[in-house]
């Protein structure tokens, strides 16, 4: 896997003499063919962990962490994503203890490295271990393509995905905020830090000398790059709930329950999760997490249509090409200061104000 100029990783044949043209790379690619008929939604729930300290350290309501803890307590193995190498790398990791799970909490907004993780999952399955794999829909689909029929003891969770930015962007940001801390390393990093409540999100970095970097995500260069520079293929993503050929590949889909607000039983000040099961295994996973979660049934309409990334791909910003070029040649900070970024942000802000005004007007008319 080699990074391009934007910092996205792609498979690359580095020695043509070693390639025998077997075509296996095409066969296991999740974008070349679906893994079966698209899965429908069986049940959906909204809610949050019974432990506020868990919710505060998770991206939404703590469902993924609570489920992972319960799965390990039952003797299973969990695969999730963590930061490593001084938070410069984002990669999958194998967890067999609750302590190892701690590093997987929180959303990672850049493309994660897989390294040999699919081989490790396959070996665990062949050894008869129960495995829980949590990742983006395309990563879950890739796993199914790779392991073939070894699915009896595999349980999967995919995330409602807005499309990741590149690891190149992530590393550029880490280097940028580390300039004033040359003799120190980042010991903890989050793009979904909860300062006073679930929203707004903050970018938060803790350094080894005890100092802290913190800024609202939408106002940070990380937040800007996340909107401007997503992986190109995400604009035509087929791993969406109502796609007629691909759909959501996992047993269970989780995300933020953005519809939740004060006064609703699914709401918690520190965050709310939504979960939708697609298979009997998905339903079993929900039942497994119930003992440490407050979960309340929600309609399929509320689960899907108030979380647009569940059913449609992310939009491509019209200035993506310019942002990419500036990022590659002049760096992240310079790209984020470009006039087109400020213009788009102003447009989006005004659009949101109009939508809120219309929604409030309709509410009063009713």
N, C-alpha and C positions, 0 to 999 in steps of 0.2 A: 504494500500500500504506500503510495507516494502522494505528497501534497502538491496541489497546483498553486498558482500564484496567489489565489485568494485564501489558501490555507485549508481547503477541503481535500480529504483523502480519497484516492481512487486506486483501483487495482492496476498494476502496471507490470508488463513483461520486461524485466531488466536484461534478460539474456535470451534472445530469440532462438538460440541453438538448443536451449533447454525445453522449449515449447514443442509438444508433439501434436498440437492441433486436435486434441481429444474432444474439445467442446464442452468439457465438464463445467467450466466457469460460466458458460451460458445457461447450462441446465440448472445450476443452483442459484442463479440470480433471481431474487424475488420480484424484480420488475419485468421479467420475461414471461412469466406465467403465474397464475393464481394457484393457491394450494388446495382449492376445492370451492364448493359453492359458498357464497357470502353468508356469514352468520347473522341471524336476526337478534334483536334484543329480547331477552326473556323477562328480566326484571331490572328495575333501577331504584337506587336508594341515594339519599343525601344524608350527611351527618358528619360526626367528628369523634375524635378519641375522647374517652372518659377522663383522660389525664391531660390537663392544660399544658403541662410542661412538655409533653410530646408534641402537641399541636404547634407550639411556639417554634420548635426546631424543625418542623416539616413545612413543605411548601403550601399545603392547604389544610385539610382536617386530620392528617395523620393516618389515613387508611393504609397506605402502602407499607408504612413502618409497622403498624399494628399487625397487619396480615403477615408480614415477614417474620416478626417475632413469634407469632403463634405457629407458623410453619416450621420454624427451627425448633421450637419447643416440642413439636410432634416428631422430631427426628429428621426433618428434611433439610435440603440445601437450597440457599437463595442466591441468585445472581442479580446484582444491581450495579449501579454506576457510582464511582467516587472520584474525588480529586486526588492527585498524587504528584510526586516530584515538586514539592513546594507549591502545589496548586497550579502548576503549569500544564499538567497533563490531565485528561479526563478519560477514564477507561473503565471497562467492566471489571468486576471483582467477584470472587467466590466467597460466600459467607457461610460459616457453619456454627457461629456463635452470635449472640445478640450484640456483644461488644463490637464485633466486626461490622455489624449492620449500621452502627452509628454513623459511619463515614458515608453511607449511601443516602442519608436523609437529604431532602431538599432537591429542587429541580436543577438540572444542568442544562444551560441554554445553548451549548455548542456541541458539535458532532463528537461522539465518544469513540475512542479506539477500541477495537475488538481483540486485537492480538490473537491469542490461541484460545479464546474463551469458548468458542463453539466446540472445539475439540474436547475441552474440559467438560462441558455439558454432556456431550455424547458419551464420554467415558463414564460419567456418573450414572447416566441412564442405563448403559450396558451393565453396570455393576448393581443395578436394581435399586438405586437411590431415588427417592422422590425429590424432584427438582422444581423450584419456582423460579421462573425467568421473568424479570420485569424490564421492559424497554420500549422504545418507539415501535409503532406498528410495523414499519419496514424491517426493523431488526428482528422482531418476532417472526415475521414471514420468512426472513433469511434463515433463521434457526430451523424452522419446519422443513424448508427445502434441503438443508444440510443433513439433518438427522434421519430423514426418510420416515420409516414407520415406527421409530422408537418413541412413541408418544403416550403409551399407557400410563407411565408414571411422571409425565411432564405436565406441569401446570403453568399457564402463561398469563401475563398481565401486560396490556399495552396502554400507553398514555395518550390522552388527547393532545395532539401535536400541532403546533403552529409553524413547524419547520425550524431546524437549528441554524445558528450561524456557524462559522468555521472555527476550528481549533486555532487557526492562525489569528483570528480576531481575539479569541480568548487569551492567547499567549501575549499578544501585543498589549492588551489591557493590563495584564498582570505585570508586565515589564514597565508599563507607563506609571502605574501607581506605586511601583517599588523604587522609583528613581530617588525619592527622598529617604529611602531606608536601605541604602546600599549594604550595610553591615548586618541586615536582618532579613529574615525570610517570612513569608506568609504562612501562618500556622492554621488559619481557618478562613474560608471564603464562602460567600453566599451571594447569589443574585436574587434571592427571595427572602431577605432578612426582614423580620417583623419587629419594627421598632416600638410602635405603640398599639398596633392592631394588625389585622390581616392585610389590609390595604391602606396606604400605598406600599409597594415593595421597595426595598432598599438594596443597593449593592454594598456589601459589608466585608471588610478584610481586617483580620487581626494579625498583627506582626509580632515577631518573637520578642521585641523589646517592650511589648504591652501597648504600643500605639495602635490606633484604629483609623481606617479609611471608611467613610460612610457617605452615601449620596443616593437620593431617590433614583430608582432604576431608570425611569423614563427620562431623567435629566442627565444621565451619565453617558459617556461614550459607548459603554457596553450596551446600554439600552438602545442608543441610536443605531449602532451597527447591527444589533439583533433585528431591527425593523428593516434596515436597508440592504443587508447582505446575507440572505439566506441561501441554502444550497439550491442551485437551479432546478433540480428535479422536483423539489417540493411544490413548485407552482403547478405541477401536473400530477400531484399525488393521487393514487387510486385507493389508498388505504383509508377510506372514509366510510362511515357506517352504512350509507345507502348506495354505495357503488355496486353496480349489477354484476361485476365479475370478481373484484378483489374484496372489498369490505374490510372490516376490522378482523384481523387474523387470530387474536388471542381469545382465551376463555373468558376474560374479564377486561373491561376498559375502565380506567379511572382518570379523574381530572378534578379541576376546581368546580365547585357548585356555585357559579357566579350569580345565579338567581337568588340565592339565599340572602336574606336581609333581616334586620332586627325585627323580632316579633314572630318569625318563622321557627318552628321547632328544629329545622335542619341547620339553623344558623348558630355559629359560635363566633365570638368577638375575635378570636385568634385564627379562624379559618374553617372552611367547610369543604368536605370532599363529596364528589358524586361518583357512583360506581354503577356499571351496567353489565350484567352477566349475559353471555352469548351461548354458553353450553352448561351442561349439568356440572362440569368441573368448576365453572365460574360460580355457579350457585353454591357449591360446596366451599369455595374460597370465601364467599361472603359470610356463610354460616360460621366458618372458622374464625373470622375476625370479629364476629358479633359480641363475643364475651368482653371485649375491651373497647367497643365502639358504641356510640349512640346513633343508630341508623333508622331512618324513616323513609317509607316508600314514597317515590315520586313518579310522575307519569313519564312515559317515553318522550312526549312532546317537550316537557320541561327539561328533561335530561339532554335532549339533542338540540333543540332550536334556540336555547339560550346559551349555547356553547358552540359557536359557528365552526370552530376548528374540528368539531366532531363530524361534520358532514360536508365540508368543502375545503379545498386547498387554500393555502395562503396566497395573497395577492403579491405580485411583483411591483415594487415601487418603480415609477417611470425613470427615476434617476439612478437605478441600480448600476448601470454600466459606468457612469461617471464616478460614482462612489467607489466602485471596485478599482478603477484605474488609479484614483487618487490614493486609496489605501495602499495599493501595491508599490507605488512610487514615492509617496510622501508620508505615509504612516497613518495610523488610526486617528490621532487627534486632528490632523489637518483635514482628513476626509469628513469628520464629524462637524467641522466648522464651515463646510461648503454651503453656499447660499441656497442650493436646492434642498438641502436637508431642513434648513430653517423654514423655507417656504412650505414644504410638505407638512411639517409639524404644525405650522399655523393653520393650514387648511384642515388637517385632521381635528385640531382643537375646536375650530369653528363648526365643523360637521357634527362633532359630539354634542356641542351646545345646542345646535338646532334639533338633534334627535331627542335630547333630554327635554327641551321645551315642548316638542310635539307630544312626547309621552305624557308629560305632566298635564298638558291641555286636554288630551283624550281622557285621562284619569278623572279630571274635574267635570268633564262633560257627562261622564257616566254617573 
